[in-house]
């Protein structure tokens, strides 16, 4: 069985059911339903999953914006504002606040919505993050082709 685009691009995101919708140098978006796999024991979205999504989307965005250089998250600050419960639908969006030569800062917001087909006026902000990403790093020989999959799906 062929792996999905999401599984190819980011296996941990795929594991929690996250589906990437848009990839560009100015915005990364996606969504998922809160399932047992990403809940804490109280049937609420685990804060670590929100942090995972924030760092993954910011890193993808920085990777594309830096013309597919190697990147690494160096700081993550997240504010959990509201909870998302088992079965709720969550949208995520990452946008750059600053794109420098070797440091990028990305903002990542997660919203929940009762509308499963689109994010409308009923959206509720559940978390807001800032992710600082180091770019312009040397790529080790054993992972020279790491950018191929992201290049394939990114809209440049």
C-alpha positions as a printed Julia matrix, in Angstrom:
156×3 Matrix{Float64}:
   0.0    0.0    0.0
   1.34   3.45  -0.98
   1.86   5.88   1.9
  -0.27   9.04   1.86
   1.19  12.49   1.17
   0.81  13.3    4.87
   2.67  10.18   5.94
   5.49  10.98   3.51
   5.76  14.62   4.6
   5.58  14.16   8.39
   5.05  10.77   9.98
   4.28  12.07  13.52
   1.56  14.39  12.15
   0.15  11.48  10.18
   0.03   9.37  13.36
  -2.36  11.82  15.05
  -4.54  12.05  11.93
  -3.39  15.49  10.79
  -4.03  16.24   7.12
  -1.99  18.94   5.38
  -4.11  21.17   3.14
  -1.7   23.83   1.85
   2.06  24.19   1.7
   3.77  27.39   0.58
   6.53  29.71   1.76
   3.88  32.02   3.28
   1.37  29.6    4.77
   0.99  25.98   5.86
  -2.5   24.78   6.75
  -4.16  21.55   7.78
  -6.8   19.95   9.96
  -7.68  16.9   12.04
 -10.38  15.46  14.23
  -9.6   15.02  17.9
  -9.42  11.25  18.42
  -8.44   8.99  21.31
  -4.93   8.92  19.81
  -4.36  12.63  20.52
  -6.31  13.06  23.78
  -5.2   13.15  27.38
  -7.04  10.92  29.92
  -9.78  13.58  30.24
 -10.76  13.2   26.54
  -9.26  16.62  25.7
  -6.64  17.38  23.04
  -3.22  16.83  24.62
  -1.13  20.02  24.78
   1.87  18.11  23.47
  -0.05  17.34  20.27
  -0.72  21.05  19.77
   3.01  21.7   20.27
   3.92  18.89  17.85
   1.66  20.44  15.2
   3.09  23.93  15.81
   6.71  22.84  15.45
   6.02  20.6   12.46
   4.12  23.24  10.48
   6.62  26.0   11.29
   9.51  23.74  10.3
   7.84  22.83   7.0
   7.18  26.49   6.28
  10.74  27.5    7.12
  12.07  24.65   4.99
  10.09  25.87   1.96
  10.76  29.59   2.63
  14.52  28.96   2.95
  14.54  27.25  -0.46
  14.67  23.8    1.11
  17.65  24.27   3.37
  18.01  22.11   6.45
  16.08  23.57   9.4
  15.78  22.91  13.12
  13.34  24.27  15.69
  15.22  26.12  18.42
  12.39  27.63  20.47
   8.7   26.97  20.92
   6.31  29.06  22.99
   2.69  27.94  23.11
  -0.39  29.32  24.84
  -3.26  26.87  25.35
  -6.34  29.11  25.4
  -9.3   26.72  25.14
  -9.72  22.98  25.06
 -10.76  20.82  22.14
 -12.68  17.69  23.12
 -12.83  14.22  21.66
 -14.64  14.37  18.31
 -14.13  18.09  17.66
 -12.58  19.33  14.42
  -9.36  21.39  14.6
  -7.76  23.59  11.95
  -4.15  24.8   12.0
  -2.39  27.61  10.18
   1.29  28.59  10.25
   2.46  31.94   8.89
   5.86  33.63   9.02
   6.38  36.63  11.28
   9.99  37.04  10.18
  12.03  35.31   7.51
  15.7   36.07   8.02
  18.8   34.61   6.43
  19.39  32.12   9.23
  16.48  32.56  11.69
  12.75  32.38  10.97
   9.93  33.09  13.41
   6.55  31.5   12.63
   3.17  31.93  14.27
   0.95  28.87  14.47
  -2.71  29.05  15.46
  -5.12  26.21  16.1
  -8.9   26.72  16.0
 -11.76  24.39  16.68
 -15.05  24.48  14.84
 -18.37  22.68  14.85
 -18.46  22.96  11.06
 -16.62  19.94   9.62
 -16.59  21.19   6.04
 -14.96  24.61   6.45
 -13.63  27.06   8.97
 -16.26  29.76   9.32
 -17.35  32.41  11.76
 -17.86  29.77  14.45
 -14.12  29.21  14.87
 -12.67  29.33  18.37
  -8.93  29.89  18.92
  -7.6   27.06  21.09
  -3.85  27.7   20.92
  -1.36  30.25  19.69
   2.34  29.5   19.24
   5.56  31.12  18.16
   8.25  28.89  16.78
  11.81  30.03  16.13
  13.57  27.98  13.47
  17.26  27.91  12.56
  17.83  27.72   8.81
  20.86  27.81   6.51
  22.3   24.65   8.04
  24.54  22.11   6.3
  22.73  18.98   5.14
  24.47  15.7    6.07
  25.26  13.37   3.15
  22.96  10.61   4.45
  19.86  12.86   4.14
  20.65  14.86   0.97
  17.27  13.88  -0.54
  15.21  14.89   2.54
  13.65  17.88   0.74
  12.4   15.92  -2.29
   8.96  15.06  -0.87
   8.24  18.56   0.4
   9.31  20.06  -2.95
   6.87  17.7   -4.64
   3.83  18.97  -2.7
   4.75  22.63  -2.02
   3.23  25.49  -4.0
   6.13  27.82  -4.62
